[in-house]
Amino acid sequence: MKVILKHDVKGLGREGDVKDVKDGYARNYLFPTGAAVKADTGAMKNWERHREEREERDRLEREGAEATAAKLRELTLQAAVKSGEKGRLFGAVTNREIAELIAREGIEIDRHAIHLREPIKTLGDHKVDVRLSHGLDVPVTVTVVSANA
């Protein structure tokens, strides 16, 4: 069954994509959650009519993400946390804490856009990926230092 996605669906596609999916997936998941509509002739005409608006919105979103990426590439974040012997942390540095550090620099990032390769549990420099838009991941360096007095 052909469907038009009303918003991004992980593993399937982006908003506005026309996809061919199994009937059960469409009936049991996509339609009830409002993620898609059936791609009949009327919906396809409407989809074609709004194509330019979607492309313009995507272009503006991409430009904004590129500007944010340029700012993020210049950042080196420093997180002061309590640590024990041999540089082990009490707990871990989370994506929420990293999002707060980025927000202090004047850049608002959703914490779910921050992808940790592994939990940060040691002192030192760590690379963290920030996903700004589809296909645009920016590496950010987080330096973890001891806050013990």
C-alpha positions in Angstrom: 0.0 0.0 0.0 1.3 3.4 -0.9 1.3 6.0 1.9 2.4 9.6 2.3 4.3 10.3 5.6 2.9 13.2 7.6 6.0 13.3 9.8 9.4 11.6 10.1 9.2 7.9 10.9 12.4 6.3 12.1 13.4 3.5 9.9 10.9 4.4 7.2 11.4 7.9 5.9 11.0 11.7 6.3 7.9 13.9 6.2 6.4 14.1 2.8 7.9 10.9 1.4 5.7 8.5 -0.5 6.5 5.0 0.6 5.2 1.5 -0.3 4.5 -0.3 3.0 2.8 -3.5 4.0 -1.0 -3.2 4.5 -0.9 -4.3 8.1 1.9 -1.8 9.0 -0.1 1.0 7.6 -3.4 0.0 9.2 -2.1 -1.0 12.6 0.6 1.6 13.1 0.9 4.4 10.6 -2.7 5.4 10.3 -3.7 5.2 14.0 -0.7 7.2 15.1 -1.3 9.9 12.4 2.1 9.3 10.9 0.8 8.7 7.3 -2.2 8.9 5.0 -3.2 6.6 2.2 -1.7 7.8 -1.1 -4.9 8.0 -3.2 -5.3 10.3 -6.1 -6.6 13.3 -4.1 -3.8 13.0 -1.5 -1.2 12.7 -4.3 -2.5 15.9 -5.9 -2.3 17.7 -2.6 1.2 16.3 -2.0 2.3 17.7 -5.4 0.8 21.0 -4.7 2.7 21.4 -1.4 6.0 20.0 -2.7 7.6 23.5 -3.1 6.6 24.5 0.5 8.2 21.3 1.9 11.4 21.8 -0.1 11.7 25.5 1.0 11.1 24.5 4.6 13.7 21.8 4.4 16.2 24.2 2.8 15.7 26.8 5.5 16.0 24.1 8.2 19.2 22.8 6.6 20.7 26.4 6.5 19.9 26.9 10.2 21.4 23.5 11.0 24.6 24.4 9.1 24.9 27.7 11.0 24.5 25.9 14.3 27.0 23.3 13.2 29.6 26.0 12.5 29.1 27.4 16.1 29.3 23.9 17.6 32.5 23.0 15.8 34.2 25.9 17.6 33.1 24.8 21.0 35.1 22.8 23.6 32.8 22.1 26.5 34.2 21.6 30.0 32.2 19.5 32.6 33.4 19.6 36.2 32.2 16.5 38.1 33.1 14.7 41.3 35.6 11.9 40.8 37.3 9.1 42.8 40.7 7.7 42.6 42.3 6.9 39.2 40.0 9.4 37.4 36.7 7.4 37.7 33.6 9.5 38.0 30.8 9.0 40.6 28.1 8.4 38.0 28.4 9.5 34.4 28.1 12.7 32.3 24.8 12.4 30.5 23.4 13.9 27.3 21.2 16.2 29.5 24.3 17.7 31.2 25.9 18.1 27.8 22.8 19.9 26.5 22.9 22.2 29.5 26.6 23.0 28.8 25.8 23.8 25.2 22.8 26.0 26.3 25.2 28.0 28.5 27.0 28.9 25.2 23.8 30.2 23.8 22.9 27.3 21.5 19.7 25.4 22.2 19.9 21.7 21.4 17.4 19.0 22.3 19.1 16.5 24.6 17.9 13.6 22.4 20.0 15.0 19.5 23.2 14.3 21.5 24.5 10.8 20.9 27.1 9.3 23.3 29.2 6.5 21.8 29.6 5.2 25.3 28.8 6.5 28.8 31.3 9.1 29.9 32.7 7.8 33.2 36.3 9.0 33.1 38.2 12.2 33.2 39.7 13.6 30.0 38.5 14.5 26.5 35.5 12.7 24.9 34.0 13.0 21.5 30.2 13.4 21.4 28.0 13.5 18.2 25.2 16.1 18.0 22.6 15.3 15.3 21.3 18.6 14.0 19.2 17.4 11.1 18.9 14.4 8.8 22.5 13.5 7.7 24.2 16.3 9.7 26.2 15.1 12.7 28.6 17.4 14.4 31.4 16.1 16.7 31.8 18.1 19.9 34.6 17.7 22.4 33.7 17.4 26.0 36.5 17.8 28.5 35.7 16.2 31.9 37.7 17.6 34.8 37.6 16.9 38.5 35.5 19.2 40.7 36.9 17.7 44.0 37.9 20.4 46.5 
